[in-house]
Amino acid sequence: MKYGMDVVFVGHEHFYERIKQQKGVHYFTTGGAAKLRRGDIDRETDFHAAGFDEGYHFILVEIVDDALHFQVISDRGQTVDSGVIRRT
């Protein structure tokens, strides 16, 4: 029996995007501290869950017991995405 929480964080792209879970893996792209690239998120794809390219951002991640809590905050202090991923 597999117990785990498969999460991938990648950077490089100059925006935030979370795609829908793929084969049990959660994917986050977070690179909002450099030159902005507005319009580079493909919101029409079936994989898209959330995205932000209107300003800079950072992501807070906290793991408590069997849950990973995440919150993406814009440079204006607004939460642009948040959620909880539970260990299976």
Summary of the structure (lengths in Angstrom):
residues: 88
radius of gyration: 13.3
end to end distance: 10.0
largest distance: 43.7
contacts: 217
relative contact order: 0.25
helix: 0%
strand: 53%
